[in-house]
Amino acid sequence: MSLKVVELLLPTFLMDESMRPMVMTGAFMSICAIVLFTVIKLRSSSYNLANGISVNTKASLKEFLYAIYEDND
């Protein structure tokens, strides 16, 4: 049943027996790329605040502003 659905979705030349290794390789690489993209996106978003500013940027800016304030006292 599921093979029939795949046959309907893909062009006929991709369902040829000689193309099966390339189709499987392409599907595997696509799944890996989607997983990698998701992991990278989740890791990068954990370092940002709700407004999109990086936690490190906020800390650096705070230290910079304190240094300016202390120099002008």
Backbone as ProteinMPNN parsed JSONL, in Angstrom:
{"seq_chain_A": "MSLKVVELLLPTFLMDESMRPMVMTGAFMSICAIVLFTVIKLRSSSYNLANGISVNTKASLKEFLYAIYEDND", "coords_chain_A": {"N_chain_A": [[0.816, -1.193, 0.0], [1.864, 1.337, 0.907], [3.966, 1.586, -0.876], [2.647, 1.963, -3.272], [1.622, 4.534, -2.888], [3.985, 6.007, -2.809], [4.863, 5.523, -5.395], [2.96, 6.968, -6.803], [3.563, 9.556, -6.04], [6.199, 10.086, -6.841], [8.15, 10.644, -9.848], [8.028, 8.339, -12.63], [10.523, 7.338, -13.551], [12.118, 7.447, -11.311], [11.285, 5.367, -9.773], [12.353, 3.169, -10.889], [14.233, 0.138, -10.81], [17.014, 0.415, -10.965], [17.458, 2.965, -10.06], [16.903, 2.969, -7.399], [18.965, 2.842, -5.298], [19.974, 5.48, -5.429], [17.714, 6.996, -4.852], [17.161, 6.17, -2.244], [19.511, 7.029, -0.986], [19.306, 9.799, -1.383], [16.954, 10.318, 0.092], [17.798, 9.612, 2.665], [19.875, 11.488, 3.055], [18.387, 13.839, 2.949], [16.74, 13.604, 5.213], [18.723, 13.628, 7.191], [19.726, 16.228, 6.805], [17.512, 17.787, 7.493], [17.206, 17.132, 10.21], [19.697, 18.027, 11.214], [19.533, 20.786, 10.617], [17.371, 21.475, 12.278], [18.422, 20.923, 14.838], [20.574, 22.743, 14.945], [19.17, 25.157, 14.719], [17.598, 25.101, 17.059], [19.581, 25.139, 19.046], [20.837, 27.618, 18.589], [18.788, 29.388, 19.105], [18.453, 29.157, 21.809], [20.306, 30.767, 22.991], [19.439, 33.282, 22.679], [17.508, 36.093, 23.745], [14.01, 36.857, 24.376], [13.455, 39.012, 22.711], [15.245, 38.671, 20.673], [17.869, 39.439, 21.03], [21.179, 38.53, 21.686], [22.333, 36.752, 24.562], [24.984, 37.066, 25.338], [25.638, 39.456, 24.022], [24.023, 41.271, 25.356], [25.139, 41.205, 27.936], [27.734, 42.137, 27.386], [27.191, 44.715, 26.445], [26.105, 45.833, 28.734], [28.337, 45.828, 30.485], [29.978, 47.582, 29.04], [28.497, 49.968, 29.118], [28.526, 50.452, 31.887], [31.287, 50.902, 32.216], [31.625, 53.267, 30.745], [30.031, 54.953, 32.268], [31.447, 54.963, 34.732], [33.854, 56.143, 33.915], [33.068, 58.718, 33.365], [32.414, 59.846, 35.748]], "CA_chain_A": [[0.0, 0.0, 0.0], [2.696, 2.541, 0.981], [4.756, 1.656, -2.111], [1.761, 2.545, -4.285], [1.567, 5.973, -2.628], [5.272, 6.553, -3.232], [4.876, 5.47, -6.861], [2.121, 8.053, -7.301], [4.181, 10.845, -5.738], [7.472, 10.251, -7.548], [8.136, 10.348, -11.279], [8.186, 6.901, -12.895], [11.917, 6.934, -13.707], [12.733, 7.294, -9.998], [10.869, 4.087, -9.191], [13.068, 2.105, -11.586], [15.084, -0.65, -9.903], [18.393, 0.917, -11.001], [17.503, 4.259, -9.378], [16.556, 2.795, -5.987], [20.028, 3.292, -4.374], [20.074, 6.945, -5.431], [16.536, 7.521, -4.153], [17.35, 5.914, -0.814], [20.576, 7.922, -0.525], [18.73, 11.145, -1.341], [16.015, 10.394, 1.204], [18.593, 9.597, 3.891], [20.565, 12.77, 3.187], [17.376, 14.857, 3.24], [16.358, 13.461, 6.613], [19.864, 14.103, 7.993], [19.797, 17.68, 6.688], [16.405, 18.359, 8.271], [17.536, 16.958, 11.626], [20.815, 18.92, 11.508], [19.018, 22.151, 10.607], [16.548, 21.644, 13.473], [19.303, 20.97, 16.011], [21.303, 24.02, 14.911], [18.21, 26.234, 14.977], [17.222, 25.065, 18.465], [20.725, 25.557, 19.866], [21.098, 29.049, 18.439], [17.709, 30.161, 19.707], [18.537, 29.096, 23.264], [21.221, 31.809, 23.437], [18.822, 34.576, 22.421], [16.396, 36.488, 24.595], [12.727, 36.884, 23.679], [13.468, 40.046, 21.681], [16.206, 38.32, 19.637], [19.213, 39.879, 21.384], [21.991, 37.475, 22.282], [22.64, 36.923, 25.98], [26.354, 37.59, 25.414], [25.615, 40.848, 23.589], [23.432, 42.058, 26.43], [26.121, 41.308, 29.014], [28.823, 42.996, 26.919], [26.698, 46.088, 26.398], [25.96, 46.278, 30.12], [29.683, 46.14, 30.971], [30.434, 48.754, 28.304], [27.81, 51.142, 29.655], [29.069, 50.695, 33.232], [32.626, 51.48, 32.055], [31.444, 54.663, 30.327], [29.505, 55.693, 33.429], [32.516, 55.132, 35.709], [34.848, 57.069, 33.365], [32.524, 60.079, 33.347], [32.113, 60.302, 37.103]], "C_chain_A": [[0.866, 1.265, 0.0], [3.567, 2.689, -0.26], [3.936, 2.254, -3.238], [1.685, 4.064, -4.124], [2.853, 6.634, -3.094], [5.357, 6.565, -4.745], [4.042, 6.591, -7.458], [2.776, 9.411, -7.096], [5.436, 11.116, -6.563], [7.306, 10.01, -9.041], [8.491, 8.872, -11.514], [9.647, 6.487, -13.01], [12.623, 6.782, -12.356], [12.364, 5.966, -9.336], [11.527, 2.907, -9.898], [14.034, 1.422, -10.614], [16.514, -0.105, -9.861], [18.546, 2.248, -10.259], [17.278, 4.141, -7.873], [17.687, 3.194, -5.035], [20.15, 4.822, -4.298], [18.893, 7.574, -4.691], [16.696, 7.332, -2.65], [18.43, 6.82, -0.229], [20.057, 9.353, -0.399], [17.775, 11.327, -0.176], [16.773, 10.434, 2.534], [19.29, 10.932, 4.116], [19.582, 13.898, 3.508], [16.954, 14.807, 4.701], [17.478, 13.963, 7.524], [19.953, 15.624, 7.97], [18.698, 18.35, 7.513], [16.697, 18.269, 9.762], [18.657, 17.916, 12.034], [20.358, 20.374, 11.571], [18.204, 22.425, 11.871], [17.404, 21.759, 14.727], [20.044, 22.299, 16.069], [20.368, 25.173, 15.254], [17.805, 26.271, 16.452], [18.362, 25.518, 19.373], [20.968, 27.051, 19.774], [20.002, 29.879, 19.091], [17.771, 30.134, 21.231], [19.474, 30.169, 23.823], [20.643, 33.205, 23.215], [17.704, 34.83, 23.415], [15.125, 36.538, 23.754], [12.705, 37.917, 22.552], [14.525, 39.802, 20.603], [17.629, 38.742, 19.937], [19.945, 38.734, 22.072], [22.285, 37.789, 23.74], [24.033, 37.516, 26.139], [26.411, 39.058, 25.016], [25.065, 41.735, 24.695], [24.429, 42.253, 27.562], [27.268, 42.231, 28.617], [28.399, 44.458, 26.902], [26.553, 46.657, 27.805], [27.321, 46.663, 30.705], [30.227, 47.404, 30.315], [29.792, 50.024, 28.863], [28.272, 51.472, 31.069], [30.453, 51.345, 33.15], [32.529, 52.946, 31.639], [30.961, 55.505, 31.504], [30.602, 55.963, 34.453], [33.583, 56.118, 35.205], [34.362, 58.507, 33.422], [32.129, 60.58, 34.726], [33.101, 61.286, 37.616]], "O_chain_A": [[0.64, 2.167, -0.807], [3.877, 3.811, -0.659], [4.474, 2.978, -4.076], [1.684, 4.796, -5.114], [2.818, 7.701, -3.707], [5.871, 7.521, -5.325], [4.384, 7.113, -8.519], [2.568, 10.323, -7.896], [5.698, 12.258, -6.939], [6.423, 9.259, -9.457], [9.166, 8.246, -10.697], [9.991, 5.377, -12.603], [13.62, 6.066, -12.261], [13.065, 5.503, -8.435], [11.278, 1.757, -9.535], [14.58, 2.058, -9.712], [17.158, -0.163, -8.814], [19.656, 2.612, -9.871], [17.447, 5.121, -7.148], [17.404, 3.841, -4.027], [20.397, 5.381, -3.229], [19.058, 8.57, -3.987], [16.397, 8.239, -1.873], [18.288, 7.321, 0.887], [20.341, 10.035, 0.585], [17.78, 12.372, 0.474], [16.423, 11.208, 3.425], [19.299, 11.452, 5.232], [19.916, 14.813, 4.261], [16.824, 15.845, 5.352], [17.215, 14.646, 8.514], [20.226, 16.245, 8.997], [18.939, 19.371, 8.157], [16.46, 19.226, 10.5], [18.575, 18.549, 13.086], [20.75, 21.111, 12.476], [18.333, 23.493, 12.469], [17.139, 22.6, 15.586], [20.129, 22.915, 17.131], [20.746, 26.071, 16.006], [17.681, 27.349, 17.033], [18.126, 26.209, 20.364], [21.275, 27.69, 20.781], [20.273, 30.975, 19.583], [17.196, 31.007, 21.882], [19.434, 30.45, 25.021], [21.294, 34.202, 23.53], [17.037, 33.901, 23.87], [15.166, 36.288, 22.549], [12.016, 37.726, 21.55], [14.692, 40.632, 19.71], [18.528, 38.427, 19.158], [19.388, 38.056, 22.936], [22.466, 38.949, 24.11], [24.242, 38.381, 26.99], [27.161, 39.829, 25.616], [25.582, 42.825, 24.941], [24.55, 43.357, 28.093], [27.727, 43.028, 29.435], [29.164, 45.337, 27.299], [26.846, 47.829, 28.038], [27.447, 47.705, 31.347], [30.873, 48.213, 30.98], [30.469, 51.034, 29.057], [28.397, 52.645, 31.418], [30.758, 52.243, 33.934], [33.285, 53.779, 32.14], [31.424, 56.627, 31.711], [30.685, 57.068, 34.99], [34.157, 56.856, 36.006], [35.174, 59.427, 33.518], [31.554, 61.662, 34.839], [32.973, 61.758, 38.746]]}, "name": "protein", "num_of_chains": 1, "seq": "MSLKVVELLLPTFLMDESMRPMVMTGAFMSICAIVLFTVIKLRSSSYNLANGISVNTKASLKEFLYAIYEDND"}
